[in-house]
Amino acid sequence: MSENSQRIGFKNTSILTICLQKGGAGKTTCAVNLAASYVHLGLKILFVDLDYQCNGTKLLGIDTATLNYEQTICYAMEHSLKFSDIVIPSKFENIDILPSSERLFDFNKNVSGSARQSFLLHPVFEDEALDNYDLVIIDTNPSPDSLFQSAIAISHYYLVPTPAENDVIDGLATVFKNAETIKKYLNPKLTFLGCSIQKFDKDS
């Protein structure tokens, strides 16, 4: 059991954050495809959509237009609820989801600079029900904000989707710098898994 697992009170579940400080890098595509692949291997997945564009939520079959705000990850963090109070099934077997909300944008601004800005997910995951899942996959937005910080602060691993493009270097440097800062001060067990090459066209 890792030190991070002991700290938030669960035993067997790993938490993986997908992140890069660059828009359009394929983070959500990577996160959703990973979830589907792990399900194919027999794992049960909890998908957390921390991007206020809600693309992961939509790709997993949730209609954000009719979704009750009280069923979203934003509401859970706002009220320090346990995730099992809001989790819903996706349209895919063995993938449950904590859906996103456009209100995450304003929530993020409101908590920025507060004492809990890097610990927004800790109360949510302090839940014995997390042991029902083999893996938590957190999809993030492109900003190094409190949502990103909270995801990295509670994760065991992080993976960086890397587009096969010339201008990705700055985004990579930023995410490594920010993740290493969180590792140094808040989460010493955080492990970098590597980069996943996105948008590669062998014919171009």
Backbone as a ProteinNet text record, in pm:
[ID]
protein_1_A
[PRIMARY]
MSENSQRIGFKNTSILTICLQKGGAGKTTCAVNLAASYVHLGLKILFVDLDYQCNGTKLLGIDTATLNYEQTICYAMEHSLKFSDIVIPSKFENIDILPSSERLFDFNKNVSGSARQSFLLHPVFEDEALDNYDLVIIDTNPSPDSLFQSAIAISHYYLVPTPAENDVIDGLATVFKNAETIKKYLNPKLTFLGCSIQKFDKDS
[TERTIARY]
85	0	88.3	57.4	139	105.1	199.1	176.5	56.6	42.6	-70	-201.3	-204.3	-324.7	-362.4	-265.2	-292.6	-350.8	-297.6	-337.4	-484.3	-535.4	-674.1	-768.2	-717.2	-805.9	-861.6	-789.4	-832.9	-715.4	-744.5	-641.6	-589.1	-677	-637.7	-648.3	-702.8	-732.5	-620.5	-578	-479.4	-549.9	-487.3	-542.3	-443.4	-492.4	-411.1	-468.2	-386.1	-427.7	-368.7	-453.3	-412.1	-399.3	-282.1	-262.8	-160	-181.3	-84.2	-133.2	-44.3	-82.5	-79.2	-167.5	-183.9	-321.8	-397.2	-528.7	-520.6	-621	-628.2	-524.3	-470.6	-362.1	-413.6	-541.7	-597.1	-605.8	-608.7	-615.8	-742	-855.2	-982.2	-991.2	-947.7	-946.2	-860.9	-744.2	-654.5	-721.3	-781.7	-842.8	-957.8	-1045.1	-1160.6	-1115.6	-1018.9	-969	-898.3	-825.5	-762.8	-868	-972.1	-1080.5	-1140.4	-1169.4	-1226.5	-1130	-1001.9	-902.1	-888.4	-887	-875.5	-999.5	-1115.9	-1238.3	-1227.1	-1172.7	-1152	-1061.1	-972	-881.8	-945.3	-1069.9	-1141.9	-1143.1	-1097.7	-1095.2	-1223.8	-1254.1	-1366	-1309	-1362.1	-1303.7	-1397.7	-1339.6	-1409.5	-1346.4	-1425.6	-1377.8	-1419.5	-1321.2	-1347.2	-1320.2	-1421.7	-1407.8	-1386.9	-1260.9	-1227.2	-1207.7	-1261.5	-1251.8	-1388.8	-1396.2	-1526.6	-1582.9	-1509.5	-1568.9	-1658.2	-1644.2	-1733.2	-1724.1	-1616.8	-1609.6	-1603.7	-1531	-1525.9	-1662.2	-1734.3	-1869.9	-1958.1	-1949.8	-2031.7	-1990.8	-1860.3	-1813.3	-1855.9	-1874.2	-1917.6	-2069.6	-2137.4	-2281.2	-2371.2	-2319.4	-2400.6	-2446.7	-2575.7	-2633.1	-2617.5	-2522.1	-2495.1	-2608.4	-2691.2	-2801.7	-2910.4	-2922.6	-3026.3	-2968.6	-2835.5	-2771.5	-2798.9	-2838.9	-2860.8	-2726.1	-2712.1	-2586	-2540.8	-2634.3	-2601	-2540	-2533.4	-2469.7	-2329.7	-2274.6	-2146.3	-2031.2	-1909.9	-1790.5	-1775.1	-1821	-1813	-1894.3	-2014.7	-2100.3	-2037.4	-1978.5	-1915.5	-1799.7	-1715.4	-1602.6	-1651	-1750.5	-1804.2	-1857.5	-1917.5	-1980.9	-1905.9	-1784.7	-1701.6	-1778.4	-1847.3	-1922.5	-1833	-1870	-1801.9	-1848.2	-1758.9	-1791.6	-1911.4	-1930.1	-2041.4	-2177.7	-2180.8	-2305.9	-2349	-2255.9	-2290.2	-2257.7	-2181.6	-2135.3	-2253.1	-2239.6	-2343.3	-2277.6	-2352.1	-2295.1	-2285.8	-2182.1	-2175.5	-2258.2	-2258.1	-2332.7	-2252.3	-2129.5	-2044.1	-2031.2	-2038.3	-2030.5	-1897.5	-1904.3	-1786.7	-1708.9	-1772.5	-1716.8	-1820.4	-1793.6	-1877	-1809.5	-1886.1	-1832.7	-1875.3	-1782.9	-1814.6	-1817.3	-1936.7	-1948	-1899.6	-1863.6	-1820.1	-1939.1	-1908.6	-2007.7	-1937.3	-2005.4	-1948.3	-1922.8	-1990.2	-1970.5	-1832.1	-1760	-1623.3	-1534.9	-1561.5	-1480.7	-1488.4	-1611.3	-1628.9	-1584.4	-1611.1	-1567.9	-1416.6	-1347.5	-1201.8	-1150.4	-1210.5	-1170.1	-1196.6	-1306	-1342.6	-1250.7	-1198.2	-1111.7	-963.9	-930.5	-790.9	-733.1	-620	-556.1	-604	-704.3	-754.2	-668	-684.8	-603.3	-628.9	-743.7	-777.6	-763.6	-696.7	-694.3	-626.5	-541	-475.5	-534.7	-641.5	-698.4	-847.9	-893.2	-1035.7	-1090.8	-1006.1	-1052.5	-1035.6	-958.9	-936	-1065.6	-1154.5	-1279.6	-1366	-1359.5	-1440.5	-1398.5	-1267.2	-1215.9	-1194.7	-1219.4	-1211.7	-1339.3	-1348.1	-1472.5	-1436.8	-1485.8	-1454.6	-1503.2	-1602.2	-1654.8	-1552.2	-1444.9	-1342	-1277.1	-1279.2	-1221.7	-1301.5	-1417.6	-1494.6	-1437	-1339	-1280.3	-1133.1	-1089.1	-948	-864.6	-925.6	-850	-941.1	-890.5	-955.5	-876.1	-944.8	-880.9	-936.9	-848.2	-889.5	-849	-947.1	-921.9	-918	-816.9	-799.2	-810.8	-826.7	-826.1	-680.8	-655.6	-516.6	-447.2	-515.1	-456.4	-391.7	-280.7	-217.4	-286.8	-415.9	-499.7	-523.6	-617.5	-645.8	-701.7	-770.6	-823.8	-709.6	-616.5	-497.5	-418.6	-395.5	-318.4	-383.5	-515.6	-586.9	-579.7	-587.5	-578	-439.6	-334.8	-197.9	-166.7	-221.7	-193.8	-249.9	-350.4	-412.1	-379.2	-306.8	-281.2	-156.7	-158.5	-39	48.2	-17	53.1	-2.2	81.2	28.6	87.4	4.9	40.3	17.9	111.5	105.4	80.6	-39.3	-63.8	15.2	91.5	182	150.9	94.3	68.3	198.7	195.1	314.2	321.9	348.1	351	474.3	520.5	642.5	625.8	503.1	483.7	444.1	469	426.7	529.6	651.2	760.6	727.6	675.5	643.6	540.8	439.3	337.1	394.5	485.5	549.9	632.8	710.5	794.6	710.9	597.1	510.2	449.1	398.2	333.4	435	556.3	658.8	698	715.4	752.5	644.6	518.4	409.6	389.5	399.5	382.7	495	617.1	729.3	719.3	661.5	639.6	540.1	430	331.3	393.9	475.6	540.9	632.2	706.1	801.6	733.6	622.8	562.9	438.2	366.7	237.9	223	292.6	264.6	392.9	479.6	611.2	605.8	493.4	481.5	432.1	407	360.6	463.6	417.2	506.2	465.1	562.2	538.7	542.8	431.9	424.8	487.6	489.5	544.2	452.1	480.8	401.1	328.5	209	131.8	123.3	179.2	182.3	42.8	-4.8	-137.4	-124.5	-226.6	-239.7	-119.7	-67.1	46.9	-2.2	45	10.7	139.6	157	281.7	300.5	192.8	202.1	229.7	231.5	251.3	398
-119.7	0	124.4	218.1	338.7	434.5	522.9	626.5	712.3	740	820.8	749.5	615.1	538.3	545	529.2	534.2	669.9	774.3	908.8	936.7	883.1	914	798	692	594	488	450.9	337.4	243.6	123.1	19.2	-21.2	-44.6	-116	-36.7	80.7	155.3	251.4	247.5	342.1	461	577.9	699.6	751.9	771.5	815.8	945.4	1049.2	1175.7	1189.2	1231.5	1260	1411.4	1462.1	1607	1655.7	1777	1852.4	1995.8	2090.3	2230.6	2282	2222.8	2262.3	2217.4	2308.1	2272.5	2191.2	2107.3	2029.3	1920.6	1876.1	1776.2	1633.4	1613.6	1478.8	1415.7	1498	1444.5	1362.3	1418	1348.7	1221.5	1227.9	1107.7	999.2	1037.6	943.3	884.5	971	926	828.3	860.7	774.7	642.9	649.5	525.9	436.1	497.8	418.3	348.4	422.2	363	242.4	258.5	148	30.5	59.1	-47.4	-125.8	-54	-123.3	-205.7	-158.6	-238	-367.3	-357.1	-475.2	-576.7	-528.2	-617.5	-670.7	-629.9	-682.5	-592.9	-469	-376.9	-294.8	-248.3	-156	-16.4	81.2	214.2	320.5	414.6	536.8	651	718	827.2	959.2	1049.3	1179.3	1287.7	1364.7	1469	1603.8	1649	1776.7	1887.9	1868.6	1970.3	2033.7	2165.8	2233	2236.6	2184.4	2166.3	2042.5	1954.4	1838.3	1735.4	1735.7	1645.4	1498.7	1468.4	1331.2	1282.1	1367.7	1334.1	1300.7	1383.2	1361.4	1234.3	1211.3	1092	963.3	971	853.3	843.9	924.5	905.8	980.8	1082.5	1159.7	1288.3	1313.6	1435	1549.5	1636.3	1745.2	1846.8	1851.3	1947.5	1911.8	1784.2	1739.6	1691	1695.4	1646.1	1739.1	1681.9	1757.8	1802.6	1931	1983.5	1909.1	1861.6	1790.9	1654.3	1611.3	1485.3	1505.9	1625	1655.8	1661.4	1646.2	1654.4	1794	1895.2	2032.2	2046	1991.2	1998.7	1922.1	1807.2	1726.5	1800.9	1865.2	1940.1	2063.5	2128.5	2249	2221.6	2102.9	2068.8	1959.5	1924.3	1821.5	1691.2	1646.9	1521.5	1404.6	1286.4	1165.4	1132.7	1073.2	1050.6	957.6	864.8	770.2	838.5	963.7	1038.5	1089.1	1094.9	1154.4	1066.3	958.4	878.8	820.2	818.4	761.1	669.1	572.2	485	558.5	529.9	579.1	484.4	509.5	419.2	293	285.9	170.6	86.5	-42.3	-134.5	-121.3	-118.1	-112.8	18.6	123.8	258	347.2	386.1	484.9	620.7	727.4	860.4	961.6	1051.7	1173.5	1283.4	1322.2	1410.6	1551.8	1619.7	1757.4	1852	1979.2	2085.5	2211.5	2292.8	2420.9	2511.6	2483.2	2563.8	2543.3	2441.4	2420.3	2542.2	2613.1	2729.9	2834.5	2868	2967	2913.1	2784.1	2723.2	2730.5	2701.7	2706.3	2845.6	2946.7	3084.7	3118.8	3070.8	3104	3040.6	2920.7	2852.4	2882.4	2945.5	2976.5	3066.7	3026.6	3103.1	3068.5	2981.4	2942.3	2830.7	2804.1	2702.9	2562.7	2541	2406.5	2388.9	2481.6	2477.8	2352.6	2289.8	2167.8	2041	2055.6	1940.9	1925.4	1969.2	1966.9	1825.8	1731.4	1594.5	1503.1	1544.8	1458	1418.6	1512.4	1472.1	1383.2	1406.7	1330	1183.8	1159	1023.1	955.3	1023.5	959.3	877.7	769.8	694.3	547.1	461	318.6	259.4	321.9	270.9	275.9	349.9	357	221.6	135.4	2.2	-85.5	-37.8	-111.6	-96	-7.4	20.1	-20.4	-62.1	-95.8	27.1	123.6	239.4	360.9	474.9	603.8	677.7	725.1	804.6	945.5	1044	1183.4	1257.3	1313.4	1396.3	1542.2	1616.5	1753.9	1853.9	1980.4	2087.1	2133.2	2220.8	2255	2351.9	2400.6	2503.8	2442.8	2501.5	2455.4	2516.4	2492.6	2559.7	2470.1	2508.5	2431.6	2292.8	2277.6	2147	2052.6	2101.7	2022.9	1989.7	2088.4	2067.2	1961.8	1968.3	1872.8	1731.7	1721.3	1590.2	1528.9	1607.6	1557.7	1528.9	1608.3	1591.3	1461.4	1405.1	1283.7	1160.6	1178.9	1069.6	989.4	865.4	782.8	801.2	826.1	834.4	949.7	997.3	1087.3	1051.3	1070.3	1037.3	1161.8	1188.5	1310.5	1274.2	1302.2	1283.5	1387.4	1342.5	1431	1428.5	1535.7	1539.9	1540.2	1480	1479.7	1613.1	1719.1	1854.4	1927	2026.1	2098	2186.4	2234.9	2335.1	2275.6	2146.3	2081.3	2096.9	2138.3	2139.6	2228.1	2347.8	2438	2377.1	2312	2247.5	2135.3	2057.9	1950.3	2005.3	2108.7	2167.3	2219.3	2279.7	2336.5	2228.3	2122.9	2017.8	1944.9	1921.9	1855.7	1943.7	2072	2163.8	2167.4	2179.3	2187.9	2056.3	1945.7	1815.5	1789.4	1826.6	1804.2	1891.7	2010	2095.3	2030.3	1978.3	1908.7	1785	1712.7	1593.7	1630	1737.8	1778.3	1816.4	1888.7	1945.8	1872.6	1799.8	1745.3	1594.7	1539.4	1400.7	1331.7	1294.8	1239.8	1107.3	1037.2	908.3	921.6	1042.5	1064	1012.3	936.4	874.5	912.3	955.4	987.3	858.2	827.5	703.2	715.5	837.4	855.7	940.3	942.8	1019	923.3	961.1	886.2	970.5	921.1	998.2	1003.9	1125.6	1148.6	1209.9	1186.3	1252	1222.9	1102.7	1065.8	1011.2	1069.2	1023.5	979.6	850	798.1	835.5	881.6	915.7	1064.5	1143.8	1288.8	1328.3
0	0	0	-84.9	-92.1	20.4	49.5	150.5	112.7	-18.1	-63.8	-38.6	-61.5	-35.6	111.2	199.8	342.7	381.3	320.4	360.1	329.5	216.7	184.6	212.4	273.7	332.7	240	131.6	54	33.2	-15.2	-12.8	-150.1	-243.5	-363.5	-492.8	-489.6	-610.9	-646.7	-772.5	-821.8	-886.3	-878.3	-937.6	-1040.7	-1162.1	-1274.4	-1331	-1337.8	-1397.3	-1536.9	-1630.7	-1767.5	-1779.3	-1814.6	-1808.9	-1908.3	-1955.9	-2035.6	-2041.3	-2017.3	-2022.3	-2167	-2247.5	-2387.2	-2433.9	-2492	-2542.4	-2670.1	-2693.9	-2816.4	-2829.3	-2716.2	-2719.9	-2727.4	-2706.8	-2708	-2570.8	-2466.1	-2328.5	-2307.6	-2347.7	-2324.2	-2406.8	-2531.5	-2615.9	-2552.6	-2503.2	-2435.9	-2311.9	-2230.3	-2104.9	-2129.8	-2225.4	-2254.4	-2316.6	-2408.3	-2469.8	-2368.9	-2275.2	-2169.2	-2083.9	-2049	-1968.9	-2040.7	-2169.4	-2246.8	-2257	-2272.8	-2284.4	-2155.2	-2043.2	-1914.5	-1883.6	-1923.6	-1907.2	-1988.2	-2108.9	-2193.2	-2125.1	-2039.5	-1965.5	-1837.2	-1811.3	-1695.4	-1573.8	-1586.7	-1473.3	-1466.6	-1347.6	-1328.8	-1307.5	-1381.2	-1388.2	-1332.6	-1259	-1220.9	-1299	-1381.1	-1465.3	-1402.1	-1383.9	-1321.7	-1425.6	-1459.6	-1561.2	-1493	-1490.2	-1428.5	-1531.1	-1650.1	-1755.4	-1773.9	-1758.4	-1766.6	-1908	-2007.6	-2139.7	-2145	-2047.9	-2029	-2142.7	-2219.5	-2334.1	-2293	-2185.4	-2138.1	-2093.2	-2024.2	-1979.7	-2098.9	-2202.2	-2322.3	-2396.1	-2408.9	-2479.2	-2409.5	-2279.5	-2203.7	-2193.5	-2274.3	-2291.5	-2197.2	-2127.2	-2034.2	-2102.6	-2099.6	-2158.6	-2058.4	-2082.7	-1987.9	-1983.7	-2087.7	-2091.1	-1990.1	-1959.4	-1865.8	-1732.8	-1720.4	-1598.4	-1481.2	-1369.7	-1247.2	-1191.6	-1160.5	-1109.3	-983.6	-903.4	-779.8	-805.7	-932.9	-969.7	-1026.9	-1015.5	-1080	-980.4	-1033	-950.4	-891.1	-962.9	-911.9	-783.7	-784.5	-666.6	-550.1	-580.7	-475.4	-410.8	-491.9	-435.7	-361.5	-413.4	-351.4	-211.4	-193.5	-66.3	9.6	-36.9	28	48.1	-56.8	-52.3	-89	-46.3	-90.8	-232.8	-310.5	-450.9	-468.9	-375.2	-388.7	-376.2	-328.8	-322.3	-459	-555.6	-684.7	-804.4	-785.9	-898.9	-977	-1109.7	-1194.8	-1297.6	-1350.4	-1453.7	-1586.5	-1661.8	-1799	-1886.3	-2016.5	-2105.1	-2136.2	-2081.9	-2106.2	-1979.6	-1995.2	-1881.2	-1809.3	-1677	-1589.5	-1594.8	-1645.6	-1634.3	-1567.4	-1443.6	-1375.5	-1387.7	-1366	-1392.4	-1287.9	-1257.3	-1183.5	-1288.8	-1334.7	-1451.3	-1422.5	-1530	-1520.7	-1529.9	-1514.7	-1526.5	-1573.5	-1652.2	-1693	-1572.4	-1460.8	-1339.8	-1278.8	-1325.6	-1276.9	-1301.8	-1409.3	-1443.5	-1332.5	-1289.9	-1183.9	-1048.6	-1023.6	-897.6	-883.9	-992	-990.6	-956.3	-1015.5	-985.8	-839.7	-784.5	-647.1	-543.5	-572.9	-474.5	-495.8	-608.3	-636.5	-528.7	-472.5	-366.4	-227.7	-217.4	-85.9	-27.8	99.9	167.5	113.4	53.1	6.4	-144.3	-211.9	-357.4	-414.7	-337.9	-385.9	-324.6	-248.8	-176.9	-203.6	-319.7	-350.6	-362.5	-402.9	-426.4	-305.9	-206.7	-91.9	-19.9	13.2	78.8	-11	-141.2	-236.3	-237.5	-230.4	-240.1	-105.1	3.1	134.3	154.7	81.7	69	48.8	136.3	125.4	-5.9	-67.8	-194.3	-305.9	-287.6	-391.4	-414.6	-313.9	-329.5	-424.9	-469.8	-569.1	-709.4	-724.5	-854.7	-856.8	-974	-990.6	-1021.3	-1091.1	-1136	-1147	-1101.4	-1122.9	-1229.8	-1332.7	-1438.2	-1431.7	-1414.3	-1403.2	-1529.4	-1598.6	-1716	-1671.5	-1713.2	-1667.2	-1781.5	-1745.4	-1844.6	-1866.6	-1965.3	-1998.5	-1902.9	-1801.6	-1715.6	-1591	-1543.1	-1419	-1297.9	-1287.2	-1188.3	-1067.6	-984	-862.8	-894.5	-1006.1	-1045	-1081.3	-1161.8	-1194.5	-1068	-983.1	-860.8	-771.7	-758.6	-673.3	-730.3	-862.9	-925.9	-904.8	-929.3	-912.7	-766	-677	-534.1	-478.1	-544.8	-493	-577	-687.6	-781.3	-744.7	-786.7	-777.3	-901.5	-1014.8	-1141.9	-1225.3	-1318.3	-1420.8	-1556.3	-1658.8	-1795.6	-1880.9	-1971.4	-2053.2	-2198.9	-2251.6	-2395.1	-2473.6	-2570	-2642.1	-2791	-2843.9	-2987.4	-3066.7	-3183.7	-3270.5	-3343.8	-3265.4	-3319	-3265.6	-3339.8	-3302.4	-3179.8	-3154.3	-3049	-2914.9	-2894.6	-2771	-2659.1	-2691.1	-2592.9	-2473.1	-2498.6	-2387.2	-2294.1	-2352	-2269.2	-2185.4	-2242.7	-2168.6	-2053.3	-2080.1	-1976.6	-1861.2	-1894.5	-1790.5	-1703.7	-1765.7	-1686.1	-1598.8	-1649.3	-1567.8	-1448.5	-1472.7	-1365.7	-1257.3	-1298.6	-1201.2	-1126	-1197.3	-1132.5	-1032.5	-1068	-977.7	-852.7	-866	-748.7	-653.5	-709.7	-627.1	-562	-637.7	-582.5	-466.8	-480.5	-378.3	-247.8	-257.4	-137.2	-86.2	-174.5	-133.7	-155.8	-254.5	-291.5	-337.7	-244.9	-281.8	-356.1	-352.5	-419.5	-563.4	-609.5	-746.1	-846.3	-945.5	-1043.3	-1185.4	-1263.1	-1403.9	-1485	-1555.6	-1632.8	-1770.8	-1825.4	-1958.6	-2043.9	-2172.6	-2268.5	-2362.2	-2399.6	-2498.2	-2624.6	-2734	-2857.2	-2919.2	-2943.5	-3000.2	-3140.4	-3220.7	-3352.5	-3442.9	-3433.3	-3518.7	-3651.9	-3757.8	-3893.7	-3961.8	-3976	-4032	-4178.1	-4242.6	-4384.3	-4409	-4299.1	-4318.7	-4299.4
[MASK]
++++++++++++++++++++++++++++++++++++++++++++++++++++++++++++++++++++++++++++++++++++++++++++++++++++++++++++++++++++++++++++++++++++++++++++++++++++++++++++++++++++++++++++++++++++++++++++++++++++++++++++

